[in-house]
Amino acid sequence: MSADPIARLTVLFARLPGVGEKTAQRLAFHVLKSPPEYARDLAAALLALRDEVRLCSTCCNLTAQDPCPVCKDQQRDRRIICVVESVPDLLAVERTREFRGLYHVLHGALSPLDGVGPDQLKIKELLPRISAGVEEVIVATDPTVEGEATALYLTRLLKPLGVRVTRIAQGVPMGGDLEYADQVTLARALQGRREM
């Protein structure tokens, strides 16, 4: 790594996902042009991220406090748990403001080809939560081969426990044209149709 601070920061920014060399260089120059407090705040935020963020002992969400704010919120419906693959998925569901239950983050999906089995996911942490008055588990894994395999595995694991297991609906997105939808998406949309 270069001794030049601009080049060093550019290289580090370029390692971030979705950041190319030109964007990394722009970010480095932005930090350089900003007031010194901005660079100190950025460095402190990065250190705090690494030092303070950990998994919630209940739902496996990333948090600076344990339990996380979602698990601590007494206004949430504790009878429903939405299972997601990742923290960004949890945040996406939260942004809808439609779901008021609890979450469980798996931190991945089953992928035997990549060496990801049930033991590599946060599934064993989910099981004790089911006996605590949970009536429904919503499986909100991605509509990929891995996400579908994970959903099927969870369904087979949870149904014998007497809990209702549901899957999020899948189909044609809002604003999408039917003529451009693939066959699987269109078939799922037809299967998941509902009364108007």
C-alpha positions, 0 to 999 in steps of 0.5 A: 500500500502506498505511503501517499495518504490520498492514494492509500485512502483511494485504495481503501475506498475502492475495496468497498463494494460497488465503489470503483477507482474513480469514485474512490478517488472522488471520495478521498478528495471529498474527505481532504476538502472537508473540514478536519472535524468531518475526517475525525467524525468519519474515523470515529464512526468507522472505529465505533462500527467495528468496536461497538456493533455486535449481534443481538442475542435475541434476533441476530440483528446487528446492533450497538445495544443488546437486545436491539431496539426492535426486540426491546420495542414492547409495541411490537407483535411478539406472536409473529417473527419475520425471518430474513437472510440479512440485515439489509433485508430487515431494513427493507421490510422495516421501510415499508412500515407494514410489519410490526412483529419481530425479526430473525436474521439468518446471515445468509442462505443455504448454499451447499455448493458454497459450503453453507449449510444449516450450521453456518446460519443462525437457525439454531438461535431461532428455534428457542424463540418459537416456543415463546408464544410465537404463532406465525413465522414469515419466511422472507428469504430471497426468491433465488435457488438458495432462498427457496432452499432455505425457505423449504428447510425452515418450513420442514423444520418449523411446521412440526413445532406447531407454528404457522409458517408462511412465505412472502408473496412473489410476483410482478413488481409494481410498475412492471410490464407483464410482457417483460416478466419471466415465466417463473415470476408470472407463474408465481404471481398467478398462484399468489393471486388474491381477492379484490 
